[in-house]
Amino acid sequence: MDSRFTHSIPTLGFFSPIHLHIIKLCSNGKSENERKNGDEERISKYSYVSPLCMSGGDGYNSYSTNSLLQRRVLSKAKPVLVKNTKELMINLNFPTYIKVADLGCSSGQNTFLAMSEIINTINVLCQQRNQNPPEIDCCLNDLPNNDFNTTFKFIQFFNEKNITSKESYFVSGVPGSFYSRLFPRRSLHFVHSSYGLHWLSKVPEGLEKSKMSVYITNSSPLSTYKAYLNQFQRDFATFLQLRSEEMVSNGRMVLTFIGRNTIDNPLHRDCCHFWTLLSKSLRDLVVEGLVSASKVDSFYIPFYDPNEKEIKEMVQKEGSFEIRDLETHGYDLGHCNQDESKRSKSGQNEANYIRAVSEPLLVAHFGDAITNILFNKFACHVSQHASCRNKTTVSIVVSLTKKKLSSCPKV
């Protein structure tokens, strides 16, 4: 395995001298207004969704420190990423300029791994084919609340360790939701997004009272599943339509989701599913009088774990892209069912991971007073379920090609 996917990256306190700028984009007028219609009440009701982002900085509880799982996922998706990068360059006849976007880049150690793989693949292929390497515009996108400062601290490592050629790439930050327009029409050649698209743009409408469950469980009414599925379908269709406007014909996308491998029972989630264990931990706090039941009842995770069939159907229905690759990989959180000390360590590791991706949401709704005790309980629940192997939770990797304009639906 490439050592970049296994070794910890040191924190750096300075910026690279390479070309770096931040782009602040305005919202897309009409389509954005249409999406906002009727949302005022929901924004107030679920205001905790607004600060959705990973925990910033590079401290003990940060996403940067607790993102080994995502690094493993990037490693598994690497063959698809490399293959599609090569095919893009060949099909576009080795263009002199390439614009690449990483959507939902987050912050910290993993941000530049996919981008550096794309750049290295392009440069090596150009050397092999005796072609001049293109100038590469590298756009890092996430929500405005993302910790871009921590992200850019790692540019020096990106510059010194990961790149075969330093003269021809330019890095920029693009704050904004990938459920809105981010780039000019027909300007993007390659889009990558890893572990971003299972996050929804908002909490689904029409959810019944949760009975202190933050997500779908085996005991949820079928209407809860349908509400989450409908929101995912709307969001993913929006994402595909907007990217089809921004991408050139024959452009490529490689997208990785947290998904599930169940089809027959859409409500089934393992007993050790991370949101199931978070619900258990919150219920513990209710029993201890630290949180009110009504407060837990009003909290929902804006998340959906699709299966392959649901992803494939939405791509085909939207119509702008053709599926090239569709793979499913195991979801490895490093669970261990051996001695007690290793179980405890596994529990703490998963608690740190879930905390890093959910703490801003939880703090916005519950405040920060309960956070430490909540994730101590979460770690205990994980340890108690150490023999669970997350049999239904998987990572799904899909690569897409933008159809030629004549074969795309009108937008």
N, C-alpha and C positions, 0 to 999 in steps of 0.2 A: 504493500500500500504506500502511496505517496506520503512522504514524511510530513508534508504540510497539513495533512488531515489528522495527524496523530500527536504532534508536538504542541506544547503550549507556546504561545507567542508572548514575548515580553512586552510590558507596557512601556510606551515611549512618550516622552514629554515634549516632543518638538514636531514640527511639520516638515514634510518633504519640500524641496524646492521645485518639484514638478508642477506643471500647469494645474492650478486648482482654483475653482470658483464655485460659488453657491448661486443657484438659479432660484428665484422666487417666482412662482407662476400664478397667474390669476385664474380664477375659476372659469369654467366653460359656460358662458351665459345661459343659453336657452336650456340645454340638457340638464345643467346643474339646477336651474330654477325648477324644472319639472320634477327632479328628484326631491327637492325640498318641499314641494306642495304637500300640505297635510302632515308634515313631520313635526311641527312645533310642539304639539302635545306630547309626542313620543320622546322628543329630545329632553323635555322636562322630566318625564317619567323615568327614563333610562339615562339620565345625565352622566352616570358613571362610565358610559361607553365612550364619551368624548375624549378622555385622556388615554385611550387605548395605545399602548406602546410597551416595549420591553423595558425592564428595569435598567436604568442608565448607569454610567460610570464604569469602574472596573474593580469595585469592592467585592466583598465576600458574597453578597446577595445579588450581584449584578448579572445581567444576561451575558455580558462579556466573559465572566468567570464561569458561568453555568450553562454552557452551550455545547458540551461535548456530543450530546445526542445529535444536534443539528450538523455537527462536523461529520459524524458517521453517515448521516443521510446524504450530505454532499458527496462523500466518497462513493456511496453506492450509485449515485446519479451520474458520476463522472464519465463512464463510458458513453452514455446517451449524450451528454454535453459535448464531449470531444467529437463524436460521430456527426452530430448536427452542425457543429462549427465548421468542420471540414467540408461537409456537403454544401453549406451556405457559400463558402468561399469559391468552391468549384462551380456551383450553379450560377453564381453572379460573375463568373469569369474574373476573379481576383480584382475586385474594385480597389480604387486608390484611397477610399474613405469608408469606414465602418462605424456605425453608431450602435452601441450596446447599452442596454438598460438592465439593471438588477432591481426588481420591484419588491419592496418589503425587505430592504437590505439589513435592517436593524443596526446594531452597533457592536463594535468590538472585534474579537479575534477572527470570526468567520466571514466578515463582510467581503474581504477581497479574494477569498479562495476561488469562488466560481469565476470571478472576473479575471483573475490571473491565469486560470486554466484556459479560458477563452483566448486571451492574448497570446499565451505561449503556444497554444495549438495553431493559431493563425501564423505566427512567426516561423514556427518549425515547418509548417506546410509550405509557406512561401520559399523557405530555403530549399526544401526538397524539390519544389517545382521550378526553381530558378526564377521566382517572381519577386518584385519589390514589395516589401510589407506595406500595408495600408496605414494611414493615420487612423487611430482608433479613439473614438469619443466614448468614454466610460461614464455612464450616468447612474448614480446611486440614489435610489428613491425610497422614501418612507414617509410616514405621517410627520407633520411639523413638530410633534412632541418627541420624536425620536432624538436620541443623543448623538447627533452628527459630530459633535466635538470629539467624543471618544472614538468614533469611526475614523476620523481623519488623523488621529494619533498613530494609526497603524499604516499610514501611507508609506512611511520610511521603510518599514519591513517589506511591504508590497514592492517598493522600488528596488530594494537591495537584494532580496532573496528569491522573489518569485517570477521575475520577468526576464525574458531572454533578450529583449531590446528595450532600451529606456528612452529612445528619442521620439517615438511616434504615438504615444498615448496621452490622453488628457482626461483628468478626473474631475467630475462635478457632482454636487449634491442637488437633488430635485425634491424638495419637500411637497407633499400632497398625497391625496388618496389615490390608489390605483383604480378605484371605482369612479374616477373622473378623468377628463382629458389631461395629459401631462406633457405631450410633445406635439410639434407641428405634424400636419398630415404627411404621410409617406416619407417619414424621416428616419425611422428605426429599421435596423437590419436584424437585430437579435435581441430577444427578451428572455431573461432568466428570472424565475421566482421560486424560492424554496421556503416551504413552511409559512407561506403568507396567505394563500387563497382559501384556507379553511377558516380564516377569520372573516366574519360577516361584516357588512357595512353598518348594521344595526341589529338590535334584538328583534326577532320575528314578531309579527303582529298575530293576535289571536291566541296567545298562549293561555292555557288554563292555569289555575293556581298550582304552584309547583310542588306542594307538600315538602318543602325544604330540600328540593333537588335543583341544582344549578344547571342541569342539562338533561338530555334524554336518558331515561333508565328503563329497565325491563318492565316497571310498573307504570310508566307514563301512558296517558291516553294516546291513541293513534293520532289524534289531532295535533299533539305536540310535535310528533315526527313530521307530519305534513307541513306544519308551520315552518319548521327549520328547513325542510327540503325546499319549500317554495321560496324562502328567502335566499338560500344558496343558489337556486336556479336563476332568480332575478339578478343576483350579484354577479354570478359567473357569466351570464349572458351579457350583462353590461360591460364586464371586463373584456370579453372577447370582441364585442362590437367596437369599443374604444380603441383597443389595440389594433384592430383591423384598419381603422382610420389612420393610425399613426405609423403603421408598418408598410414597407415596400412589398411588392409582389415577390413571392418566394422567400420572404423573411422567415425566420425560425423563432419558435418559443420552446423553452424547456421549463416545465412547471412541476413542482413537487408538493403534494398534499399529505397531511395526516388523513388517512382514510380507514375504511373497515373492509373486511372480506366477507361480510354477511350480505345475503340478498333476500332470503326467504322471510326473515324476521327483522324488520327495520328498527325495532325497538331494542334489540338485544345489544347490550354492552357488558363486557366482562365485569366480574365482581371487583377486579382491581383496576378498572378504567380510571384514569387520573381524575376526571370530573366526578365520578362516583365517590372516590375517596375524599375529594374536596368537600362534597356534600356531607359525607359522614363526619368530617372534621368540624364543619359548621354546626351540625346538629349537636355535636358534643358541647360546643360553646353555648348553645341554647339551653341544654340541660344544666349547665353550670351557671346559668344566669348572666353570661357575659355578652350575649347577643339576643335580641328579641326574635321570636319565631317569624313575626311579620317582616322583619328586616331581611331574613334569609329567604322568605317566600317571594320577595320582590326583586331578588337578584338572579339574573340569568346570564350565562356565558354566550356572547355573540360568536358562535363557533359551530361548524358543521363538518363532520367527517364522512365524505361521500365514498361510495364504492366505485369500482371501475365502470360499471354499467351507467351510473348516474352522470359521471364525467363524460363518457362517450356519447350519451344521448344529447347532452347539452351542446357539445361541440358540433355534432351533426345537425342539431336543430338550428343553432345560430348561423351556421353555414359559411363562415368566412375562412375557416381553417380546415386543413386535412390532417388527420392523425397519422403520424409516422411511427411512433413508438408508444407503447403503453405497458408499463411494468409495475409489478407489485413486489415490495421487499418487506422483510420482517422489521418490526418496530422494536428496537433493542434499547431498553432502559438499563441493562446491566443487572437485572434482578438475580439474586443468588439465594438458594435455599439450603445453604450449608450451615456453618456454625452461627451462633447468635450474634457475634461481633460483626460478621460479614453481612448478616441480614440487617443489622442496625445501620451499617454504613450504606447499604443499598437504599434503605428507607430515607436516610438523610440526603443522599445524592438526588433521588427523585423529588424530594421535597424542595430542594434548592432549585432544581430545574423548573418545577411548576411555579414556584414563587417568582422566579425571574420573568416568566411570561405572563403572570396574572396579577402580580402585586399592585401595579397602578390601578387596575380595575377594582380590586378589592378595597384598596385604601380610599378610592373615590366614593365608594358606597358605604363601607363600614368604619372608615377612619383607620389610623395606623396603630391604635392601642392594642388590637387583638392579633396583629400579624405574626409576631413571634410564637405565641402560644398556638395559633391556628396551624402553623406549619410544623411545629413540634408534634402535634396530634396527627397531622398528615403523615409525617415520617413513621410514626408508630403504626398507623394503618397499613402503610406500604410493607413494613417489616412483617406484619401479621399475614400479609398476602404474598409472601416471598415465593411461594411455589407457583403462583399464577404467572403465566407466560404471555399475557396479552394476546391471546390467540386470534382475536378478531380485529385488533388494531394494527394497521400496516402503514407503510409509506407507499404512495402511488406516484410514479414518475410518468409524465406524458410529454411527448414532443409533438409540435404542431408546425405545419407549413402554411404561410399565408397564401391563399389562392390568388390566381391572377385576377385582375380587376374585372374582366369580362365574366368570370364565374362566381364573383362574390355578390351577396345580396346588397341592394342599395341601402345606404346609410344616410 
